[in-house]
């Protein structure tokens, strides 16, 4: 069952590679894009609002196919929240690595100047 789920997930990712949220996620995962991860978390608000609107419409007798949109909106909201948290951790790690490199360069210059 797990193997089937993993295979389905891999195929679905291939089909949805050019979905807007996946393009945004790919752009944020770059070093230049990491700083936009926390801003991407704000995109969760409109997604959750759209899910609430669809849920209200369904509750008032709307069509049942809107449930698919509710799941999609909630999934994208969770994806944006997770993407923001992960990018923040990756950004902090990148800053720490860059700082370590700068310290090593400064130490090398100091020892080479003597």
Backbone as CSV, one residue per row, in Angstrom:
resi,resn,N_x,N_y,N_z,CA_x,CA_y,CA_z,C_x,C_y,C_z
1,UNK,0.820,-1.192,0.000,0.000,0.000,0.000,0.865,1.258,0.000
2,UNK,1.928,1.222,0.834,2.827,2.375,0.882,3.546,2.561,-0.451
3,UNK,3.949,1.460,-1.065,4.645,1.524,-2.347,3.730,2.110,-3.423
4,UNK,2.473,1.712,-3.408,1.508,2.237,-4.369,1.300,3.731,-4.153
5,UNK,1.199,4.141,-2.906,1.029,5.558,-2.591,2.237,6.365,-3.034
6,UNK,3.428,5.850,-2.818,4.644,6.534,-3.214,4.730,6.653,-4.737
7,UNK,4.378,5.603,-5.445,4.399,5.635,-6.909,3.378,6.637,-7.443
8,UNK,2.205,6.657,-6.850,1.172,7.606,-7.266,1.622,9.041,-7.004
9,UNK,2.251,9.256,-5.864,2.739,10.589,-5.524,3.808,11.059,-6.510
10,UNK,4.702,10.167,-6.891,5.760,10.525,-7.842,5.177,10.858,-9.211
11,UNK,4.209,10.082,-9.651,3.580,10.375,-10.939,2.805,11.674,-10.907
12,UNK,2.089,11.903,-9.831,1.308,13.126,-9.711,2.223,14.339,-9.700
13,UNK,3.362,14.235,-9.041,4.311,15.345,-9.026,4.798,15.655,-10.446
14,UNK,5.019,14.622,-11.232,5.429,14.835,-12.618,4.369,15.551,-13.426
15,UNK,3.115,15.237,-13.186,2.029,15.883,-13.921,1.806,17.322,-13.465
16,UNK,1.997,17.549,-12.179,1.696,18.872,-11.621,2.942,19.737,-11.445
17,UNK,3.988,19.428,-12.171,5.241,20.175,-12.039,5.056,21.657,-12.341
18,UNK,4.149,21.991,-13.234,3.973,23.374,-13.648,2.768,24.049,-12.998
19,UNK,2.273,23.486,-11.918,1.206,24.135,-11.162,1.788,25.382,-10.484
20,UNK,0.995,26.429,-10.338,1.531,27.690,-9.801,2.200,27.563,-8.433
21,UNK,1.628,26.803,-7.524,2.253,26.692,-6.208,3.542,25.878,-6.269
22,UNK,3.626,24.918,-7.190,4.865,24.159,-7.331,5.960,25.014,-7.962
23,UNK,5.605,25.877,-8.908,6.587,26.800,-9.473,7.087,27.760,-8.405
24,UNK,6.176,28.240,-7.556,6.572,29.127,-6.467,7.487,28.406,-5.484
25,UNK,7.160,27.171,-5.174,7.990,26.396,-4.257,9.378,26.175,-4.837
26,UNK,9.468,25.878,-6.127,10.778,25.692,-6.755,11.587,26.980,-6.744
27,UNK,10.930,28.116,-6.954,11.631,29.403,-6.943,12.115,29.753,-5.539
28,UNK,11.341,29.424,-4.537,11.720,29.766,-3.165,12.840,28.868,-2.670
29,UNK,12.960,27.671,-3.169,13.998,26.752,-2.701,15.397,27.122,-3.186
30,UNK,15.523,28.109,-4.070,16.845,28.557,-4.486,17.431,29.466,-3.413
31,UNK,18.731,29.728,-3.477,19.370,30.578,-2.463,18.814,32.005,-2.524
32,UNK,18.585,32.513,-3.729,18.043,33.865,-3.853,16.590,33.938,-3.412
33,UNK,15.870,32.838,-3.518,14.452,32.845,-3.206,14.120,32.555,-1.754
34,UNK,15.113,32.131,-0.963,14.833,31.760,0.426,14.248,32.913,1.235
35,UNK,14.644,34.135,0.901,14.163,35.278,1.671,12.666,35.524,1.460
36,UNK,12.086,34.975,0.409,10.663,35.166,0.129,9.792,34.090,0.750
37,UNK,10.394,33.147,1.431,9.622,32.052,2.020,8.652,32.511,3.087
38,UNK,9.095,33.446,3.931,8.188,33.923,4.983,7.048,34.741,4.384
39,UNK,7.314,35.431,3.274,6.232,36.154,2.606,5.248,35.192,1.951
40,UNK,5.748,34.061,1.501,4.872,33.058,0.893,3.900,32.486,1.919
41,UNK,4.282,32.531,3.194,3.376,32.060,4.243,2.096,32.887,4.278
42,UNK,2.195,34.146,3.878,1.011,35.006,3.860,-0.004,34.565,2.813
43,UNK,0.450,33.794,1.815,-0.483,33.284,0.805,-1.446,32.245,1.377
44,UNK,-1.136,31.737,2.544,-2.036,30.769,3.170,-3.356,31.439,3.555
45,UNK,-3.319,32.725,3.856,-4.539,33.432,4.279,-5.597,33.445,3.181
46,UNK,-5.274,33.873,1.937,-6.316,33.826,0.892,-6.787,32.411,0.573
47,UNK,-5.873,31.437,0.663,-6.294,30.057,0.403,-7.295,29.587,1.462
48,UNK,-7.030,29.890,2.711,-7.968,29.496,3.765,-9.286,30.268,3.657
49,UNK,-9.209,31.515,3.235,-10.431,32.301,3.048,-11.274,31.719,1.916
50,UNK,-10.610,31.322,0.820,-11.342,30.707,-0.290,-11.964,29.384,0.138
51,UNK,-11.253,28.615,0.965,-11.813,27.355,1.467,-13.037,27.628,2.343
52,UNK,-12.972,28.689,3.158,-14.123,29.029,4.005,-15.316,29.460,3.161
53,UNK,-15.072,30.208,2.114,-16.171,30.636,1.233,-16.807,29.418,0.570
54,UNK,-15.978,28.512,0.044,-16.526,27.310,-0.602,-17.297,26.446,0.393
55,UNK,-16.795,26.360,1.621,-17.491,25.576,2.645,-18.846,26.198,2.973
56,UNK,-18.906,27.511,3.020,-20.179,28.199,3.267,-21.156,27.946,2.132
57,UNK,-20.660,28.003,0.907,-21.533,27.751,-0.249,-22.058,26.323,-0.207
58,UNK,-21.190,25.369,0.128,-21.618,23.967,0.217,-22.647,23.802,1.323
59,UNK,-22.430,24.469,2.455,-23.365,24.380,3.574,-24.730,24.966,3.258
60,UNK,-24.771,25.915,2.336,-26.046,26.531,1.953,-26.686,25.854,0.749
61,UNK,-26.250,24.623,0.460,-26.896,23.863,-0.608,-26.188,23.953,-1.939
62,UNK,-24.943,24.352,-1.966,-24.190,24.449,-3.216,-23.810,23.078,-3.748
63,UNK,-23.179,23.067,-4.911,-22.803,21.780,-5.515,-21.713,21.075,-4.718
64,UNK,-21.762,19.757,-4.745,-20.828,18.948,-3.980,-19.418,18.942,-4.532
65,UNK,-19.242,19.280,-5.821,-17.911,19.269,-6.393,-17.028,20.357,-5.800
66,UNK,-17.606,21.314,-5.090,-16.799,22.340,-4.436,-15.941,21.756,-3.317
67,UNK,-16.299,20.551,-2.856,-15.467,19.889,-1.838,-14.047,19.653,-2.355
68,UNK,-13.918,19.389,-3.657,-12.588,19.208,-4.247,-11.785,20.496,-4.139
69,UNK,-12.446,21.628,-4.389,-11.757,22.913,-4.263,-11.369,23.202,-2.816
70,UNK,-12.230,22.806,-1.882,-11.911,23.021,-0.467,-10.643,22.257,-0.098
71,UNK,-10.567,21.008,-0.518,-9.372,20.203,-0.232,-8.147,20.823,-0.900
72,UNK,-8.291,21.271,-2.138,-7.177,21.884,-2.858,-6.708,23.168,-2.171
73,UNK,-7.650,24.007,-1.751,-7.282,25.255,-1.074,-6.590,24.993,0.256
74,UNK,-7.090,24.042,1.003,-6.462,23.723,2.292,-5.080,23.115,2.069
75,UNK,-4.950,22.261,1.069,-3.643,21.675,0.760,-2.631,22.762,0.401
76,UNK,-3.030,23.703,-0.449,-2.126,24.771,-0.849,-1.784,25.684,0.323
77,UNK,-2.732,25.927,1.213,-2.454,26.744,2.396,-1.430,26.058,3.289
78,UNK,-1.598,24.767,3.509,-0.630,24.026,4.315,0.734,23.975,3.640
79,UNK,0.728,23.856,2.308,1.987,23.844,1.564,2.725,25.176,1.725
80,UNK,2.006,26.293,1.659,2.639,27.605,1.810,3.172,27.806,3.231
81,UNK,2.419,27.342,4.225,2.901,27.461,5.605,4.162,26.636,5.810
82,UNK,4.158,25.414,5.321,5.314,24.544,5.472,6.506,25.091,4.687
83,UNK,6.254,25.597,3.486,7.321,26.154,2.670,7.982,27.341,3.361
84,UNK,7.174,28.171,4.013,7.731,29.312,4.732,8.605,28.890,5.895
85,UNK,8.162,27.902,6.645,8.954,27.439,7.786,10.259,26.786,7.337
86,UNK,10.181,25.959,6.328,11.383,25.284,5.830,12.358,26.295,5.238
87,UNK,11.853,27.267,4.492,12.751,28.255,3.895,13.418,29.111,4.968
88,UNK,12.718,29.373,6.056,13.325,30.128,7.150,14.484,29.352,7.768
89,UNK,14.303,28.072,7.982,15.373,27.240,8.529,16.546,27.165,7.552
90,UNK,16.252,26.984,6.258,17.316,26.922,5.256,18.053,28.253,5.131
91,UNK,17.319,29.357,5.262,17.951,30.673,5.197,18.882,30.889,6.379
92,UNK,18.445,30.501,7.554,19.313,30.623,8.728,20.559,29.752,8.585
93,UNK,20.384,28.565,8.034,21.530,27.684,7.816,22.492,28.282,6.784
94,UNK,21.954,28.886,5.718,22.808,29.503,4.698,23.560,30.692,5.273
95,UNK,22.879,31.517,6.077,23.546,32.653,6.712,24.668,32.183,7.633
96,UNK,24.417,31.125,8.379,25.441,30.602,9.280,26.643,30.091,8.487
97,UNK,26.399,29.416,7.378,27.494,28.934,6.538,28.299,30.070,5.935
98,UNK,27.595,31.107,5.468,28.299,32.261,4.905,29.106,32.986,5.976
99,UNK,28.556,33.071,7.148,29.269,33.726,8.241,30.528,32.934,8.622
100,UNK,30.403,31.614,8.614,31.544,30.758,8.907,32.650,30.956,7.869
101,UNK,32.273,31.064,6.604,33.251,31.275,5.539,33.938,32.629,5.710
102,UNK,33.166,33.665,6.028,33.753,34.991,6.227,34.722,35.005,7.407
103,UNK,34.388,34.290,8.466,35.292,34.209,9.615,36.588,33.507,9.237
104,UNK,36.467,32.424,8.469,37.666,31.699,8.058,38.536,32.572,7.161
105,UNK,37.930,33.326,6.254,38.696,34.213,5.385,39.382,35.308,6.192
106,UNK,38.677,35.853,7.168,39.272,36.889,8.016,40.415,36.313,8.837
107,UNK,40.274,35.101,9.321,41.347,34.466,10.087,42.546,34.195,9.193
108,UNK,42.323,33.779,7.951,43.418,33.537,7.026,44.147,34.823,6.681
109,UNK,43.403,35.907,6.517,44.039,37.195,6.238,44.872,37.671,7.427
110,UNK,44.351,37.436,8.624,45.058,37.872,9.832,46.354,37.076,10.015
111,UNK,46.316,35.788,9.764,47.529,34.991,9.938,48.497,35.230,8.792
112,UNK,48.003,35.534,7.617,48.880,35.796,6.482,49.539,37.166,6.552
113,UNK,48.930,38.091,7.276,49.475,39.456,7.370,50.650,39.509,8.333
114,UNK,50.759,38.567,9.270,51.854,38.598,10.256,53.127,38.191,9.657
